[in-house]
């Protein structure tokens, strides 16, 4: 059975949440990153759904999806560095996000 894009994106969110929870605590900084990623993932999901509406993803739609990937990562990184300290957990979240976005 093929996994839908919604399922893939939900799995990414779950995996990232579990990384944040590995030490048993989700800090305020981690919570802020998770909220940003969740917000952007909703928009990313909408972008993908719009591109898939007609069953064909055009080159322009591919560019738009790729640009959104960059935006999503940049937004998460900006939240991460907002306090000028990037913790090991925050690095792990960003690393997982990069790997996940490369596979979507």
Secondary structure in CASP SS format (residue, H / E / C, confidence):
PFRMAT SS
TARGET T0000
AUTHOR 0000-0000-0000
METHOD secondary structure of the structure
MODEL  1
X C 1.00
X C 1.00
X C 1.00
X C 1.00
X H 1.00
X H 1.00
X H 1.00
X H 1.00
X H 1.00
X H 1.00
X H 1.00
X H 1.00
X H 1.00
X H 1.00
X H 1.00
X H 1.00
X H 1.00
X H 1.00
X H 1.00
X H 1.00
X H 1.00
X C 1.00
X C 1.00
X C 1.00
X C 1.00
X C 1.00
X C 1.00
X H 1.00
X H 1.00
X H 1.00
X H 1.00
X H 1.00
X H 1.00
X H 1.00
X H 1.00
X H 1.00
X H 1.00
X H 1.00
X H 1.00
X H 1.00
X H 1.00
X H 1.00
X H 1.00
X H 1.00
X H 1.00
X H 1.00
X H 1.00
X H 1.00
X H 1.00
X H 1.00
X H 1.00
X H 1.00
X C 1.00
X C 1.00
X C 1.00
X C 1.00
X C 1.00
X C 1.00
X H 1.00
X H 1.00
X H 1.00
X H 1.00
X H 1.00
X H 1.00
X H 1.00
X H 1.00
X H 1.00
X H 1.00
X H 1.00
X H 1.00
X H 1.00
X H 1.00
X H 1.00
X H 1.00
X H 1.00
X H 1.00
X H 1.00
X H 1.00
X H 1.00
X H 1.00
X H 1.00
X H 1.00
X H 1.00
X C 1.00
X C 1.00
X C 1.00
X C 1.00
X H 1.00
X H 1.00
X H 1.00
X H 1.00
X H 1.00
X H 1.00
X H 1.00
X H 1.00
X H 1.00
X H 1.00
X H 1.00
X H 1.00
X H 1.00
X H 1.00
X H 1.00
X C 1.00
X C 1.00
END
